[in-house]
Amino acid sequence: MNIDEFNQKLLESVGVGLVITTYPDLKILFHNQHAGVWFPALNEVAGDVEQVLPGLDNAALREALEEGGCHSDSIDVKVRRRTVSLTLTATKTDLAETTWVVLEFQNVTKLKELEYMIASYSQMVERQNRSLQKEKERVEKLLLNIMPESVYQELKTFGVTTPQRYDDASILMLDFAGFTQMSVSHDPVTLITELNDIFTAFDRIAEQQGCERIKTIGDAYVAVCGLPEPASDHAPAIARTALMFVRYLKRRNQSHEHQWRCRIGIAPGPVIGSVVGIQKYVYDIFGPGINLASRLEVLSEPMEITLSEEMYELLQGEFHMEPKGEAEVRGFGSKQLYRLTGAENISVNI
């Protein structure tokens, strides 16, 4: 094998497509088998690159060769109904007093397919991340609806929460007179829609007063002040909240067919606050404070706020209260009860 045959074999065996032309006319002198597969016209006619290499930007090629002697481009060609992506590197070189242009084509189809797969995978991961973020926000919102934020942050950080005792706290217990009868005599959709509207208004009022709704049980509504975040004015805040609940219902009843009349009991702590449950979380409070508020709510008349002497002592001087007399409070014995009717210097009188 002579040197010419060796060079011919070498050019045929390389893994890229090679086309060699003269310069400046770009007449094709040689091409290897890879170039012939991608550009079948090379095997059929002799000519310049404009005639047998479709898809080339010939003007850009000639301009680049004139200015710097090198040109890069990308081309898509059809090979047996399949699109092949090629990259082109054209280099002008001088050899044996002759100027040549070597066009080197590399098949980057698999690389492009891989890049497409990576891009598609990245988009899929991004969509999943957005979906996970939305789900995380939804779960966080749900958890913040059933527990105070500080408790949620503790649960998120440590996976558990520590039960806490709160002595300086006040509790409000509310339910609606005649709700059982309403639930069987009224359209359930309308009834629950109205109850939802009322509880939403209660939530806003409680938040404005620095209180927080702990839970609802049917038509019962439980709010607290002084837990889990301390509040030195927990008793006045829960009293204002109770007064504003009653005022809101009175105004609402003036323009609505269904008349909602609440009973409210308010009492000071102590209570214990904790998350209970493993699969279904709920934040709840336990202890004498919540029990007393519940008993006082039962002893209230419709649209009345009842409190015991413990709360009366905390509210003296700021609120209008009337004695209701002594009553037997289950679990607490005989107690002097009071009716909360208004407040000094603030427009929450009922």
N, C-alpha and C positions, 0 to 999 in steps of 0.2 A: 504494500500500500504506500503510494507516494504521499508527499506532504499535502498536496491539493485534495486528495481523497480523504486524508485524515481530517483536514479542516472542514470538509464537507460533512463528514460523519459527526464531527463535534458540534457543528451548527445545527444539525438535525436532532441531536440528542438533548439539547438543552431544554429545560421545562418552560420556556417562554416562546412566544411567537416573534420571529425576527424577519424584518424586511430591510434590505439594503438598497439605497438609491443613489444616483449621481446627484450632484448639486451644481447649478441651481435648478435644473429642469425637473428634478425629482423623478427621473425615469427609473423604474424598478429593475434591478439587476439580479436580485436573489431574494428568495423567501424560503423559510423552512416549513416542515409539515404542519406545525401548530398554526402558523399564520394561514396556511392553505385551508385548514379546516374552518377557521373563523371567517376567512374572506375567500370564498370559493372562486371568485373572479380572478384571483391570482393564478389559478391553475388553468384558466381558459384563454386569457388574452395577455399580451404584453402591453404595458402602458405606464402612465405615471400614477401617482397616488390618488389624484383626483378621479381617475377613471375606475380604479379597481379597489379602492378602500373607501367605501361609502360610510358616511357618518363623521368623517374627519372635518374639523374646522380648518380648511386649507389656508384661508387667509391668515388666521392666527398662527398656523404652523410656519408659513413662509416669513411672516413678520418676526416671529421669535427666532427663527434660524438666522435671519439677517442681523438682528440686534445682538443676540447673545449666544447663539449656537445651540440652544437647548429649548425644548418645548415639552410641556406635560398636558395631558388631556384625559378624558374618560369617554368610553364609547360603549353603547349597548348594541349587540348584533344578534340576529336570529340564526340559530343553528338547529336544524331539524325541529322546528316549532318551539324551541327552548331559547329563552333570552340569556345571553352570556354577557356578563359585565367585564369589560377590559379597561385596563389603564395603559396609557401610552406615554412612553418617554422617547422623544426624538432628539438625537444628538448629532451635531455636525462635527466631523473629524477630518483631519488632513493626513493622508498616508500616500507615500510614493508619489508626491507631487500632484496628487489628485484629491479633491474634496468629496467626501462621502457623507451620506446621512443614514444613520442606523436608527430604525424604528423598532422599539422593543415593546411588545404587548404582553401584559400579564393578566391571567384569568383571576379575577377577584370576586367571582360569583359567590363562592362559598363564604368568603369574608363578608360580602354584603348581606348574604342571607343570615350569617351569624350576627352582624350588626343589627339587622332588622329584628331578629329574635331577641337580642338583648334589649333593644328599644321597646319592643312589645312587652317583654317581661318587666322592664322598668315602669312602663305605663300601668301594667297590671298591679305591680307592687304599690305604685303611687295611689291607684284607685283603692286598693285594699287598705292602705294606710289612712286615706281620707275616710273610708268607711269605718275603720276601727276608731278613728278619732271622733267621728260623729257618734258612734256607739258609746264610746267612753264618756263623751259629753252628756249623752242621753242618760246613761246610768248614773253619772255624777248628779245630774239634775234630779233624777228620781230619789237618790239617796239624800240629797239636801232637802227634799220635800218631806222626808220621814225622820230626819235627825238634824240637830244643830250643826252648823258648819265646823265648829271646833271639834265636835265628836267625830264628824266625818273625816277630818284631817288626821285625827289620831288613829282612826280605823284604817285609813289608807296607808299611813306611815308604818304602823306596827302590826296591822292585821287583827288587832284586838283592842278593846276599850276597857278602861278600868272604872268600875262603878264608883260614883262620887256621892257623898252626902252633902246636902245643901240645907243649912239652917236658915240663912237669910234669903228666903225666896217666898214668892206668893203665887198662889194657884187659882185659876178661874175654871169653873165647871159650868157648862151651859147645855141645856136641851130645850126642846120646844114642846109647849103644852098642846096636847091633842094630836101629836104627830102620828101616833099609831092609827087613829081614825082617819087622818088625812091620807095615809099611805094606802088605805083600801078603798077610799071614796073618791080619790082624784086620779087623773091620768098619770101613770107612773113617769112617763117621759117629762111631762110638764113639772111634776113635783120635784124630780131629781134635778132638773135644770134650774129651778128656782133655788133649791137647797145649795147647789153648786155656786150660784151667783151670790147667795148670802154668805157662804163660807169664804168665798174669794174676797168679799168686802171686809169680812172679819179679819182675814189675814192682813189686809192693807192697814186696817185700823191698829191691829196689834203691833205690826212692824213700826208704825209711826210713833207708838208709845213706848218703844223699846222692849216689847214683849214678843213672845214667840209661841206659835201654835205647836203643840206637841203631837196631837193626834185628833182624829175624829172617829167616833164609833156610832154609825147610824146617824141619828140627828144630834148626837152629843158632840160638843166642841170643848177641847181642853187647851188652855193657854197658860203660860208661866212667865214670870219675870224674876231675874236673879239667878238663873241657871241656863246653860252651864257657865255663862259669863256673869260675874258678880255685878249687882246693881244696888247701890245704897238706897235708891228710891223705889224699890220693888213694890212696896205696898201701895203708894200713891199711883204708880204706873198701872198696876193691875186694876185699881179702882177706876181710874179714868177710862181704861179700856172697856170695863163693864158698862159704865155709863154711856159711852159712845156706841156700844153694841145696841143698847136699848133705844137710844135716840135714832140710830140708823133704821131700826125696824119700825119705829113709829112713823118716820117719814116715808118709808117704803110702803107701809100698809095704806097710806093715803091714796096711792095711785095704783094699787094692785088688787086683784080680785081675792086672791088667797091671803088670809091674814095670819102672819107668823108672829107668835107671841112666845117669848123665851122666859125661862126661869134660870137664874144665875146664883151660884154660891161662890164666894171668894174667901180664901183662908191663907194664913201664912204657913211656912214649912214647919217642921223639917220633912224633906223628901230625899229619896235616893234616885239618881238618874243613871240609866245604864242601857246599853244595847242588848237586846235579848234575841235569841234565835241564832241559828247557824246558816241554814239554807235561805231563810227569809228574815232579813234584818228588820228590826223595828226598835226605835228608841222609846223608852217608856219611863215613867216615874212611879215610885212606890213610897208608901209611908203615911204617917198621920196627916200631913198637909193635904194630900190629894184625897184621902178618905174623908176628911172633914169638909172640904169643898164639895164633895159629892153629896154628903148628907145635908149640907145647907142648901144645895140646889133643890133637893127633893122637898125641903120645907118652904121653898119660895112660892109665892103666888105668881101667876103669869105677869110678865113684864116687871118683875121685882128682883132686886139684888139683895141677898141675905148674907150677913156676916156675923161672926161671933165676937165675944169681947176681946179676944187676942188681936183681931184685925181692927176692931174699934179703937184700941189704944194706939195703934200705928197710924190711924187716919185722923185723929182728933186735931181740930184747928184748921184743916184744909178742906174737909168735906161735910156735907149736910147728912146727918144720920138720925134715924128715929128708932126708939126702942120697940121691939116686937114682943117683949116678954120672954119668960123662960120657957124652954122646951126640952124635951128629952131627945138627945141626939145619940143615935145608936152607936155604941162603941166609945162614946165620950161622956156619957152621963147627962145631967141637967146643965144647960148652958143658957146664959142670957144672950138673946139674939137681937140683931139690929137690922134696920132697913137702910140701904144707901140710896139717897134721893138726889144728891147734887154735889157740886164742888164750889169752893170759894174762888172767885176771880178768874174762872175759866168757863167758857161757854159750852159746858157739857151737862147742864141741868136737864133733868128729864121730867 
